[in-house]
Amino acid sequence: MAKQSSVRLAAAKVVSRVVAGESLSQVLPEYQEGLRQKDQPLLAELSYGTLRYYFRLDRWLSTLMDKPLKAKEQTLHSLILVGLYQLFYTRIPAHAAIGETVQVTRTMGKAWGRGLVNGVLRSAQRQEEMLNALSESDDICLTAHPQWLIGKIRQAWPDHWQAIARANNQSPPMTLRVNEQHIKRDRYLKKLLDDCIQASSSLVSPQGITLTRALPVAQLPGFSDGVVSVQDESAQLSGNLLPVKEGDRILDACCAPGGKTCQLLEMFPGIKLDALDIDEKRLARVQENLDRIGLKARLITGDGTQPELWWDGQHYDHILLDAPCSATGVIRRHPDIKLLRKPEDIDTLAELQGTMLNTLWSLLKPGGTLLYATCSIMPAENSKQIAAFLEQRENAELQALPGEWGLDTGFGRQVLPGSGDGFFYSLLKKVKNL
Ligand SMILES: C[S@@+](CC[C@H](N)C(=O)[O-])C[C@H]1O[C@@H](n2cnc3c(N)ncnc32)[C@H](O)[C@@H]1O
């Protein structure tokens, strides 16, 4: 009992720290470490799930309580949300969900809250119909997104916004990228099926395999030898879109943690790749990935908007600009984005992206190509960004993208969150003699 309650307490603390502005990927491991290994998946499920439905659960809670908890009771508030999440979104039996959650009040030294937590959860159980009706009543509750964000999604994608919101609330599949230097995708798929790991080929990425159920990477045949890596199928498009030739010199301008860097090196072993990132700690993860797979790139810590500080003056045949973005295409993998992102971030990011695009353009050879990518679904960061760039640059020409995927925006293609993550790609060629 005590151990199970400590999982709920840890989940409430994780949720509270995210509400206060920290990222889930930073906070969760701290609490995972304090638990037995077998309890760690439950903590992840409760933390991810509560954050995924935070805006709906929070609306429910304000209806279920006569007056809100004081601001200093944030952990207790989060604990009740964790309780509601268990009741309505997991298969945990209601008596266990309520009992374990109520028990936490004692561990927290807030025995006075016992009756309150018990009362709210039991009342939620009795009033399920009312809560469901509430969920239909406005966009925040319906979509479990903040008003500003669902408003922007609705405005950008009037025919798709509800499907996007639903996709954002799904837990994402685990997708692999097969390193075809080691083994062809079909043979690896067969290997998985022989090992009773259910999986299917991606229809979007020629190197992609989607697992029916997520697994620890150590259970994947050949993972430690670099035979496969974990990468969403939409992210895997990048290596398939650049027209790379043997010996080309390439800049991966925002490379960390290195998913796309490694894919380029796996697909085109003869290239010379400079992998740049502003964040030294994140670059260390690129090196780890390169080492695991047995690949080599020149890693550079530097700012893409200030090449005078790191560039050797030799122009590139191709540049991949996987720009820092709002990450609104990957909310299903990072539900904390719904709490952390603020409306003004979109304009700030769009400005940085525009500066990077303009600055890095001068590092490209005439005749070279730049692939602009984001994991955003906001036009300001994607199609509008490229439209503005093409307007300013006479020597930039939009190129057709190969394959059948995504929606054509007129300035690049957008994958909306669904079977894969939401991603935008646009391929630009620097025309010669201008
Ligand atoms: C979307 S992530 C890149 C993901 C990576 N391409 C991959 O596939 O694994 C964006 C990266 O841009 C980096 N970044 C942000 N601002 C930058 C800047 N001014 N110059 C270079 N890198 C920057 C961030 O540190 C982050 O690692």
PDBQT file of the ligand as one rigid body, heavy atoms in Angstrom, charges set to zero:
ROOT
HETATM    1  C1  LIG A 501      14.285  20.372 -33.067  1.00  0.00    +0.000 C 
HETATM    2  S1  LIG A 501      15.740  20.237 -32.148  1.00  0.00    +0.000 S 
HETATM    3  C2  LIG A 501      16.758  19.378 -33.282  1.00  0.00    +0.000 C 
HETATM    4  C3  LIG A 501      16.500  17.883 -33.371  1.00  0.00    +0.000 C 
HETATM    5  C4  LIG A 501      17.566  17.155 -34.169  1.00  0.00    +0.000 C 
HETATM    6  N1  LIG A 501      17.729  17.702 -35.499  1.00  0.00    +0.000 N 
HETATM    7  C5  LIG A 501      17.284  15.672 -34.280  1.00  0.00    +0.000 C 
HETATM    8  O1  LIG A 501      16.770  15.210 -35.294  1.00  0.00    +0.000 OA
HETATM    9  O2  LIG A 501      17.597  14.947 -33.324  1.00  0.00    +0.000 OA
HETATM   10  C6  LIG A 501      16.363  21.856 -32.246  1.00  0.00    +0.000 C 
HETATM   11  C7  LIG A 501      17.784  22.055 -31.746  1.00  0.00    +0.000 C 
HETATM   12  O3  LIG A 501      18.169  23.398 -32.048  1.00  0.00    +0.000 OA
HETATM   13  C8  LIG A 501      19.136  23.796 -31.103  1.00  0.00    +0.000 C 
HETATM   14  N2  LIG A 501      19.267  25.262 -31.193  1.00  0.00    +0.000 N 
HETATM   15  C9  LIG A 501      18.442  26.209 -30.672  1.00  0.00    +0.000 A 
HETATM   16  N3  LIG A 501      18.893  27.430 -30.994  1.00  0.00    +0.000 NA
HETATM   17  C10 LIG A 501      19.997  27.265 -31.736  1.00  0.00    +0.000 A 
HETATM   18  C11 LIG A 501      20.913  28.155 -32.362  1.00  0.00    +0.000 A 
HETATM   19  N4  LIG A 501      20.759  29.475 -32.274  1.00  0.00    +0.000 N 
HETATM   20  N5  LIG A 501      21.966  27.633 -33.040  1.00  0.00    +0.000 NA
HETATM   21  C12 LIG A 501      22.140  26.286 -33.123  1.00  0.00    +0.000 A 
HETATM   22  N6  LIG A 501      21.312  25.396 -32.534  1.00  0.00    +0.000 NA
HETATM   23  C13 LIG A 501      20.250  25.881 -31.866  1.00  0.00    +0.000 A 
HETATM   24  C14 LIG A 501      18.574  23.250 -29.798  1.00  0.00    +0.000 C 
HETATM   25  O4  LIG A 501      19.611  23.126 -28.833  1.00  0.00    +0.000 OA
HETATM   26  C15 LIG A 501      17.997  21.903 -30.247  1.00  0.00    +0.000 C 
HETATM   27  O5  LIG A 501      18.915  20.868 -30.003  1.00  0.00    +0.000 OA
ENDROOT
TORSDOF 0
